[in-house]
Amino acid sequence: MKTNASQSEQQQLAKAYVVLKNGSEDAELRPLLVNCGYTDERMGEGWELYNIAIASTATKKSVKAKQKEASKAEDFKQLEIHKKYMSLKKTSLAHLTPTDIEILGFNSAVPRTEATFLNAARIAYKNSLETDTIKTELAKWGYNGERLVAEQAEVEVYAALSSAQSSAVGTTQSQTKDKKTAFANLAKWITAFVKTAEAQLMYTHPQLLEKLGKKVLSGPTKAQRLGKKKAAATRAAKKAAKGT
């Protein structure tokens, strides 16, 4: 059972289902497969792997949907926080002393990474609330204690959403690995099953192998036919040469 990129998961599952169903229920195949060692218990192992593979696709879809929701919420909150952070920074640069600007961390460029930005935002809001000179001056320009506390809380909401997004990404990666493993295990079982059946039935019941997805040739191949035709022509030419 191939599992390359050209074969979709649905195709893999469909082929596995046909093999398992016929191997478990077909009246002609069943007794022959039991003789090969594929008892009902062993066929049950194949069905279990099949069900795990199906469940892995459903779980992956659910996890991916949750990751998308988490990412969307994080992106929205990130945009809000950046705007509010930049507004506080511009107000501070316009009205605070160089010393107070440094206390808030506004004497350097805006951090580029998410982690450093969160750290910078936390420092800025914390120090703006805890440093009296800064708190008093900012209150004159629309940043009273209530507003600063509210925006500080939003920074923590953003941090929580960021954490949730990271967790969702990790879960998605884990589910992707689990799904890959589930399909690989199913493919391995199906391949071994079909090969065992082929070895046992090829010379006694070759037609039954078609029920397991194996194509059985009923006559010579095109290459074999051409080979015979060429051989006949060669014999005819040699015969004609002897007659001359």
N, C-alpha and C positions, 0 to 999 in steps of 0.2 A: 504493500500500500504506500504509494508515493505521498510525500508531504512537501513537495517543492512549491515555490511561489506561484507557479502557474495553476496549481490546484487549490481552489478556495476551500475554506473550512466547511462550507455547506456541502461541497462535492465530496470531501473526505468523509463527512458524517453519513452522507447518502450511500456511498459505496460500502462503508463499514456496516451500515444497517442491513443492506441486502445480503452481505456475506454472513452476518450473525443470524439473521432471520432464517435464511435457507439452511444454514448449518445447524440451526436449532430445531427447525420444524419440518423440513422436507423429508417426506416418507422414504425416498430412495437414498438420500444422502445420510440420514441420521444413523442408521445401523453401521454403515461403513465408517463413519467418523468416530463412532464409539470404539470401533476396533483399532482406530489410530490413536486412541487415548483421549479423545475429546468427549468426555462424559458430560452429563448435564451440569455437573459442578464446574468443570473447566470452561464450558460455554458461558456459565454464569459469570466467570471472571472477565470474559470478553465483554459481556453486557455491562458489567460494572464500570469498566474502563470507558465504554461508550457513553454511559450516563454521566460520568465525571467530565468527559470532554464537552458534552452538551451544557452541563452546569457551569463550566468555566467560561463559556461564551456569554451566557446570561449574566454571570457575575461581572465579567469585564465590561459589559455594556452599562451595567448599573454604576460601577465604580467610575467609569469614564464620564458618565452624566454628572455625578457628584463633583468630580474634579472640575468639570466645565462650569458648574454653578459656583464653586468656591473661587475659581479664577476670575469669574465675572464680578463677584462681590468684592474681591480684593482689588481688582483694577479700578473699580468705581471709587472705593474708599481711598485708594492710593492717590488718585487724582485730586480728591477733596483735600486730603491732608497736605499734599504738596502746595496747593494753592494757599491754604491757611498758613502754612509754615513760611512761604515766601512773602505773604502779606505782613506777618509779624516781623520778619527779617528787614523788609524795606522800611517799615515804621520805626524799627529800632535804629537802623542806620541813619535815619533822618533826624532822630531826636535824642538819642542816648550818647553818652560820652564814650570815647574809645575804650576805656576800661570796662564799662558796662557791656559794650558790644562784644568785647573779648570774653567776658563772663558767660554770655549767652552762646558763644561759639560762632557768632556771625562775622567774625573777622577773616573767615576763610570761605572757600568756594562750597557750594552745595554738594554734599556727598552724592556720589553716583550709584553706589550699591544700596540695595534695600536695607541691609543690616546696618551699614554706617549711617544711612539717613535716619533710621529709627532711633539710633543712639543719639544722633545730633538733635532730633526733635524732642526727645525726652529731656536732654540736658537744657535745651532752650526754654521749654515750658516750666521745668522744675526750678531753674534759677530765676526765671522771671517772677515766679510766685514767692520765692524764698529770699530774694534780695530786695530790701525795702526801697532803695533809691530807684531801682528799675521798675518795681511794681508801681510806685507813686508816679513816675514819669509816664509810663505806658497808659495809666488810667486817664491821663489827660488827652490821649489820642485814641480813645475808644476801646482800649484793652483793660477793662476793669477785672477784678479778681474772678468774678463769675464767668466772664468770657474765657479767660485763660484756663480756668479749671475745666470748662466744657470742652475746649479744644485739646487740652491735655488728655481728657478721657477718650476723645476720638482717636488720638494717637495710639492708645492702648487697644482700641477696637480694631484699628488697622493692623496692629501687631498680632492680635488674635486671628484675624482673617489670613494674614500672611502665614502664620503657623499652620492654620487649617489647610491652606493651599499646598504647603510643603508636604504635609501629611498625606493629602489626597494624591499628590504626584508620586510619593513613595508607595502608596497603596496600589496605584495604577501600574507602576513598574512591577510590583510584586505579583499582581494578578496576571500581567502579561507573561511573566516567567512561569506562573502556575499553569496558565492555559497552554503555553508552548510545551510544557512537560506532559500535560494531559493528552495532547494530540500525539506527541511522540510515543507515549506509552501505548496508546490505542493502535497506532500505526505498526509498532513493533509486534504487538499481539496478533493483529490481523495478518501481517506478513508471514509470521511463523506458522499460523494456522493454515493459510492457503498453501504454503510451500509443503507442509506436512501432508495435506490432502492431495496435492499434486503428485508427490512422490508415491503415494499409496494407490492412487486411482488412475494415473496416466495410462497404464497399460491394460487395466481391467475395465474401468468405467470412465473413459476420457470425456464423454459427452456430459457427464455430471459436473465436471469442473467449470462449465459455463455458468452454472448456478452460483459459483463463487467468484465470478468476474474474470475467469481465465478463458481466453479465446483458444479454441481447439481447432486445428486445421483438419478439414475433412478430405483434403486432396493435396497434390503437389503444389508448391508455391510457384509464383511466376518465374522465379529464378531457376527452380528445378525444371519447369517446363521448357524454358529457353535452353537449359543445359542439355536436355534430352534431344531437343530439336537440332542443336548444334552438333551433338554427337552423331545423330542420324545422318546429317549432311556430310560430316567428315567420313563416315563409313561409305556413303554413296560415292563420294569423290574418289576414295581409295579403290573402290570396286570398279569404277569407270576407268581409272588409270590403269588397272591391271588388264582390262579388256582391250586396251588400245595397243 
